[in-house]
């Protein structure tokens, strides 16, 4: 962080960086420079510039408004159904997304703990609503509309713990249609000694990564990000499968996959190291593991 | 033209407090999405589909890219609906901010690919809206237009190429035959002016600094 205090206006060089950030994006070097210079005042300027740019874009878009093509609208409506279905089944992708740092205000790490706590609370509440069964297949989660019919215990002295990722992975593996994809380490220095696999079910669109030997990361500096190569989409843009961390001292790590969009034809998985919060399209500078379907 | 812009913006700003009051009584689409209203998720497509698509077409290399980007943007909108704070701006600006972030990320990461499809009609039709249309779009758009009308032509042109056509500052410099430093100065002056006006309006309306 710089010496610039919250009340100090950024200098011209920083303003140029902030403007470039909201108009065309920054190179990794420029982003690092901005992170070093970051201050409360800079964050406020960044938000304001982003709003100003959005307002100008709106003024421009109003000149020749385009109708949404029918096929694109149909795709969005299908996506809306999937989004709603995911929300009804307690998909935590929304929570993950809320936990991801805002791209233009990444350095605020103090809130991560709160989001993690919120996610834990949701999991606990979810388990409490489901009642006491110890381990249940992930796909058997009742939709939200049926939840009120379930009588919660009168005094939930010890709320049932949610299934661990290992239990969820085992449950998914036992479901019809699930496949296992072996992951192979790359030559990246961070990948030395890494082994792992992916369990994926194309029907439920759920999956889990499992690693042994993956190095721990500092979430303030970088995070692991999962990518899914979908043969049914533009190959240049693998689907974002979510970011994750490896805590220090972990031996085996199991991570749920949160695909941004439905995977149509699964081709491969890749794990990269990216900036905190992940990126939309990876430059593939640090690929630590890959795995392709046979 | 400048007077017309100013008059339109001022008349719109005059009724803004009432608009905000009425918005507060009726939950916006995003507020309903955030509260779990499934109908609002679909309404969101109806209400903002054309806007997101228009932005995506302008800031994507191909129509196929724009389609994928539009899907990603809507997913982000639904997931981040709870972050919308009407005291800090209109829903349209919030939507446009999310859309632009995604689109810029995609453009930046595909920077080494072939240039945008210049045969796309949309790229040739980009220009500023008239004040009345902008005012209907959003208060902020009308305000931005008022400020733009007061900028020097070269400043306005730099903003147009950068924000409406998605050109980088280097590309703008090359296109206009301007030194890169001049492009940066134009972009800086223009955005600072719009920022100041938007902040000033927000403070005047809310009676407190917009933080």
Interface residues (C-beta under 8 A of the other chain):
Chain A: X12 X15 X16 X19 X20 X22 X23 X24 X25 X44 X45 X48 X49 X50 X51 X52 X53 X54 X55 X56 X57 X58 X59 X60 X61 X62 X63 X64 X65 X66 X67 X68 X69 X72 X73 X75 X76 X77 X79 X80 X83 X84 X87 X93 X94 X97 X98 X103 X104 X233 X234 X236 X237 X260 X261 X279 X280 X281 X282 X283
Chain B: X36 X38 X41 X42 X44 X45 X49 X50 X51 X52 X53 X54 X55 X57 X58 X64 X65 X67 X68 X70 X71 X72 X74 X75 X76 X78 X79 X80 X82 X83 X88 X89 X92 X93 X96 X97 X100 X101 X102 X104 X105 X106 X107 X108 X109 X110 X113 X122 X125 X126 X127 X128 X129 X130 X133 X134 X136 X137 X138 X140 X141 X142 X143 X144 X145 X148 X159 X160 X162 X163 X164 X166 X167 X168 X169 X184 X187 X188 X191 X192 X194 X195 X198 X199 X211
